[in-house]
Amino acid sequence: MFKDATSQEIDKTLNNAWQAFHQYRKCSLKERAQFMRSIAAELENAGDELIQTAMRETNLPEARLRNERARTMFQLTSYADACERGEWLEARIDTANTTKTPPKPDIRKMLVPLGPVVVFGASNFPFAYSTAGGDTACAFAAGCPVIVKAHPAHAQTSEMVAQAILKAAEKCNLPKGVFAHVHGASQEVGKALVTHPHTKAVGFTGSYLGGKALFDWANQRKEPIPVFSEMGSVNPVFLLPEKLKQSAADVAKLYAGSITLGVGQFCTNPGLIFGIEGDDLQQFITTLGNEIKAVSPGTMLHAGISKNYAENRARALSQQQVQTVATSDVQPADNQGMPTIASATGEAFLNNPVLHQEVFGPYSIVIRCKDSNELLEAVRHLEGQLTATLMATDNDILQNEELVEAIKNICGRFIVNGVPTGVEVCLSMHHGGPFPATTDSRFTSVGADGIKRFARPLSYQNWSDNLLPDELKNSNPLGIWRTVNDSLTKDSL
């Protein structure tokens, strides 16, 4: 239905965005926030037609899509509020001191926008991580124009959301080029967007191969640019002995739901579960298997994801020393994912990198370690993750300090007695992690701190007060929090 953007169209789009940047960056925090709230309103105005279109393209149920649209609107409005509050600007003021030798100058610093941001829509979240999703909201809050490349799996949905953003931009009298939407199934479209000289940052959610390719292109440019690629995770879970003895069956039932939620199509799906051999772990495995048998296969987002799941699942299950614990009692139809639990020894895990890899879908493998030393060694063989989870009592945690410290090194969110699926949109959330979970573990793609991905620090030295941006003026006309001479305050100078 939609043709790939040509190189000429991409060049024109980025030139327009670059021109718009010089106007949009001057918009006040309040004006940017109003734009974001207007987008949220237009998403709501899109009504049932948007939901029905997304259902046809993604196979996701209506309730899930309505909830996701509501989440997307909340992201836009909550990030708008954060934009106006201005804490993300990290405004710093150190006033002059002429009595020092040499005299200390007046220095003031804040974050300023990078420039046009290219956002790649995600396949598994047609609203929340796509056209008007978190990356787009953060970039607008930072003062950056956005160019979205629609995900081919829900191109019409993306087009409808893009029209909502353009309506909001027009209502807010924003410059042409503050937002643009392009299509492209070919790799060349993505490469052209990332390597264009007017592109100043990239946001991506998807596969490791896709995210790493964007990162590499960005760093091969004459002027390298920042790329925040979220590239998936196996989200390891560690079952510690006292907790397992107390509630093995309850934990197993909890995780059966998490593994199969949304047909396992979440970047936070728990794909690896570690425990120490024994009766309690066996009870966990048996209960988990029984629960999985009762879960019917679900239709996956599109044929490509279904095919990849079938192939990666088959590859994992074919490895030596891997046992299939359970699959659904119901045979899958076309494009459906078969819920599956496997198991292997700690030794097999340590010796086979295939068992470390993500199988994107309703699949998880339980690794049976012979003792706590092998469990610790397994952690040291894990790559960076979005999340890691301890199912543990306080006593378990106190008795496994070295294990806990090792897990901290590999994750962005550390959970106790919960499941990794479900990512709360709030300032305290960190949705990122050490490579290869993301290309920059310092930043999050969920929560208003994500705005900082698309901004950079700029210091003003010895500027007249009337020429400074409002954020740094003596009177603090915006009423934002600032660090003045090492003290956090809203007071004027």
N, C-alpha and C positions, 0 to 999 in steps of 0.2 A: 504493500500500500504506500509506503513512504520510501522515497529514493535516498540513497546515501548523499550527504552533502559533498559538493565538489570542492576542490582546493580553492577555487575562486570565491565560492560562497563562504567558506571558512575564513578566508582572508578578509572579506568584507565584514563578516560578523565580528571578528576580533578588532578590526579597525574602528568599528562603531563602538564597541565596548571600551576601547582605549580612550576615545573621545568622551564617552559618557563618564568614565572614571574621574576625569578632571572636574566634572560638575558634581557628580554624586558624592565624592569624598568630602565636599564642602557642605553637604546636607547635615543639619544638626542631628544629634542623637534622637531628639523627639521626632523629627521628620522620617528618619530611618525606621523608627519604631512604628510610626503610623503606617508606613508602607507595609511592614510585616503583618500588622493587624488587619490591614485591608486585604492582603493575600488570604489570610485565614477566613475572612468573611466571604471572599469569592469562592473558596473551596466549599464552604457550606452552601453557597448559592448554586453550585454546580449540581446539587441534589442527587436524586436517585440515578440519573443517567450516568454519572461518573462511577457510581458503585456498580451498576450493571455492566458497564464497559470493562471495569477491572475484573469482575467475576468471569466474564467471557475469556479474557486474555490470560488470567493467572490460575484459574481453577480454585481460587481461594473462596471460602464461604462468605456469605453476605455479612454475618455478624463480625467476623474477623476484619473485613474491609471497613466496616463502619467504625469499629474501634480504632483501626489504624488511621483512618482519616481524622478522627477526633484527636488521636495522639499527635498527628502532624499539625493540626491547628493549635494544639496546646504548645508544641515546640515553638511555633511561630510567635505566639503571644507571650509565652514565658521568656523567650530569648529577646523579644521586643522590650519587655520590662527590664531585663538585665542590661540591654543596650542603653536604655535611658538612665538606669542607676549609675552606670559608668565605672563600676569597680574593675571591670575587665581592662580598662584603659591603663591601669597601674600608674596613675598620675603621681609623679614624684617632684618635689620642689625643695631645692637647697638654696637658701637665700645668700646673697653676697655678704662677705665679711672683709671690709677694707683694712681692718687692723692686723690681719694676718700678713705674714711675709713669706712668699709673695701674696698679694691680696687674693682672696677667694672670690671667683666670679659667681654671678647668679646663674644657676643651672636648673632647668626644668625638663622633665621627660614624660612622655606618654606613648602609647601605642598608636600607630597610624596605619591606614589600610595599605595592603600590598599592591593591589591592582586587579585586573580582571581574573576571575577564578573559573576554571573549567571543572564542572561536576559531572561525574559519570553515574547515571542511575543504576540502582541495584536491582537484581532480578527478583529477590525474595521479599522486598518491601516496596510495592509500587507507589506508595505515598510517603512513608516516614523516612526512607533512605533514597528517595528518588528526586523527582523534579522540584518539588517544594519542600524537600526533606531537610534534615538537620544541617547538612553541609551548605545548602543554599541559604537557609535562614542565618547561619553563622556568618557567611560571607556578606550578606546584605547588612547585618548588624555592624560588621567591621568597616563598612563603607566601600565594599567592592562590588562592581558589576559581576554578573554570573552568566556563564554560557553552559547550558545543560546538554549533555549528549544523552538522548533517550535510550533506555534499554530496549533492544529489539523485541524482547518477550512481552512487553506491554506498551508498545509504541503509541497506540491510540489513547490509552489512559494518560500517558505522559503528555501527549499533545493537548488533551483537554485541560490538564493541570497547568500547562504552559500558557494556555489562553487565559486562565484565571489570573496568573501572575501578570500577564501583559495588561489585562483590564485594571488590575490594582495599580500598576505603574502609571497608566494613563490617568486614572482618577487622582493620583497623588502628584500629577504634573511633573513626573520624573523624566530625565532625558532619554531619548531614543537610544537604545543600546545598553541600558542598565540591565536588561535581561534578554537573552536569546536562547533559542531552542533548535537543536539540530538532530538529524537522524543519521545513523550509520551502523550498519552491521559489519562492515569491513574493518580490519585492524588499521588500515591506512587513515581512516577518519580520526580515530583516536590519536594516532601518532601526529597527524597534522595539527590537531588541537593543542596537544601538549608541547610541541616544538615551535609553535608560532611565537615570534618575539614579543607579542603583546600579552601573552598568557603569563601570569605572575605566580600562580599557585594552582594546585590540583587537589580535588577531593574524590575519593573512590571507595566503594564497598563492593567486594566480590572475591574472586578467586586469587590464589597466590600468583598464578601465571599472569593473570591480567594486571594485578596491582604492581607486580615486580617489573613488568614491561613498561608501565607508565613511569615508574620510579627511575628506571634506567634511561629512558628517553629524556626525562627531565634533567638528569645529571650529565648527559652527553651534550647538552646545549652549550653554546658559547657562554650564555648566562644561565647557569643552573638555577632551578626554582624549587621551592618546597613542594613535596607531594605527601599528603596524608592518605595512605592506602591501608584500609582495613581488609585483611586478607584471610580471615577465617582462623579457626582454632579448634583443638580437640577438647579443651576445657576439662582437664583431668580432675577426678574426684578421688579423695583419699579416705578410705574407711579405716578408722583407728579402733583398736581392740575393745576398749571399754564401751564405746558407743555401739559397736556392732553387737556386743554381748547383750546390751540392754534392749536393742530395738532393730535387729537385722531385718525382720519382715516389714516393719513400718518404713524403714529406709528404702527397701527394695520397691515397695509400692509407690513411694514418692518419686523414685527415679524412673520407674516405668512410664509414669506420666510425662516427666520431663524429656525423656529420650524420644518419645513419639509425638510430642506436642507439635502441631503444625506439620505433621509428616516429617519431623526432624529437620525442617528447613530453616534453622536458625544458626547464626554464627556462634551462638552460645550453647549449642547442643552438647550435652556431656558424652563425649565419644570414647573416653578412657576412664575406667574405674579400677583403682588399685586397692588391694587388701592383702592381709597376711593369711596364709593357708591355715585352715582349721575348721571346726564344726560351724562356727558362727558365720564365716565367709561362705561356707557351703549352703547354709540356710538362706543367706542373702541371694546367692546365685539361683537356687531352686525357686525361691519366691519370685524373683525378678523374671525368670523364665516363664513361670506360670502366668504372671501378669501380662507378659508380652504375647503369649499365645492367644489371649483374649482380645487383643487389639486388632481391629481390621485394618488392612492396607488402605492408604489414602491416596488420592490423585495428587501427583506432584505438580509443581508450578508450570512446567512445560516439558516437552518431549526430550529436550537436551539434558535437563537436570535428571530426569528419570533414567535416561540411558547411562549417564555418568554414574548415577547411584548404583545401578545394576552391575556395571563393570567394576567399580571400585569395591563394592561389597563382595563380588565373586573373587576378586583378587585377594582381598583380605582373608576370606574364608578358606582359600586354597593354600595358604601358607602352612608350612610344616608346623606341627604342635598347636595349631589353632583348632579348637573344637566349637562346633555350632551348638549352643545351649538350647536355643529355642527360636522359632519363627512363628508368625501368626498362623492360627489354624485355618485362616481364610486365604485362599490363593488370590494373588493380585491380578487385576485386569490390566489392560494397556495403560501405560504411564502411571501406574501405581507403585508405591514404595513398600516393600515387604519389611515389616518390623522384625528386627533381628538382634539377638544377643549372642555373642561369642565369648570364648574364654581361652586364655593361654597362660603359661607359667611366666614368672619373672625372668627366668633365664632366656626364654624365647623372645620376650620383649627386648631385652638388652642386646640380643644378637641379630634382631631383624628390624631394620628401619621402616619396613612397610607397615608394621604394626603401630608405628608412631603417627601415621598419616591420617588426615581427616577423611572420613567417609560421610559425605554430606547427605544426610537422610536419617531415617529412623533406625540407626544402628549404633551399638556400643559394644565394647569388648572389656571384659573383666580380667585384669592381670593378677594372677595368684602368686604373690611373693613368698619365698620360703621363710623370711624373717625380716626384722626391721632394718637390718643392714642392706638387704637387697632392695627393699622399698626405697631407702635413701639413695641408693645407686640408680634406681629407675628415675627418680626426680632429676638427678644430675645428667641424665641422658635426654631429658625433655627440652624441646625448643620453647621459644617465647609463646605465651598464651594470653588470650583476652581475660580469662578467668581461671581460678583454681579453687577447689572447694575441699574443706575438711568436714567430714562427718565425725564429730569428736566431742567428748566431754571436756570440761575445763582441765580435768586431771590428765586426759590424753594429751592435751596441748602442752601442759607443763612438763610432761615426761618425754616429749618429743621435740625439744627445742631446736636441735640441729635440723630435723626434717622441716619444721616450720620455717626456719630461716632459709633453707634451700628453696622452698616453694615460693617465698617472697621474691626471689631473684628472677622468676620466670613468668610472673603474671601481673596484670594491671588491676584486677579486682580479686580480692581474697575473701571467700565466703565461708562462713561457719554454719553448719546445720541448715542448709537451704539448697536450692537448685540454681544453676547459673542462668537458665532461661528466664526471661523477664528482665528488662533493663529499665530501671526507673529514670525518668527524665528529671534530674535535679542537679544542683551545683556540686554535691558530694560525689556524684557518679563519675567513675573513670572508665570509659569504654575505649580502651586502647591497651597496648601491651608490648613487651619486647619483641623484636623481630624474630620470626616472620609473622607474628600476629598483626603487627602494623609496621609501617616504615619509620615511625617516630613515636617512641613510647612516652615522650614527654607530654603528648597532647591527647585529648579525648574527642570523640565524635558525637558524644551524647552529653547534654548539659551545656549551660551557657559558657563555661570555660572553653568550649570548642571555638568560640569567636576568635580566640588568640591565635589559632592556626593561620588566620588570614590577615595578620597584622604584624608590624615590626616596631621596635623602639626608635624614637627620634628625640634627641636632646636639643633644647633651645638654650643657647648661652648668651647672656647679656642682652636679651631682647627687651624693648620697651613694653611696658604692661599693655598698652592699648593695641599693640601689634601681635600679642600672643593669642593663641586659640582660647576660646572661652574656658576650656577645661583647665587651663593653667594660669588664668588671670588672678590677680591678687584678691579680687572680690568674690571669687568662686561663684559666678552667676548661675551655674548649673546645679549648685548645691550637692556636688558629688564628694565621695570620700577621697581624700588625697593624703599622701605621706609628706608632711611639711617638716623639714629639719628633723627627720627620723621619728616624728609623731603622727599617728593616724588621726585625721581630723576633717570636719566639714567647715571649720571656721575660715573666715577670710583672713588675709594677712594684714 
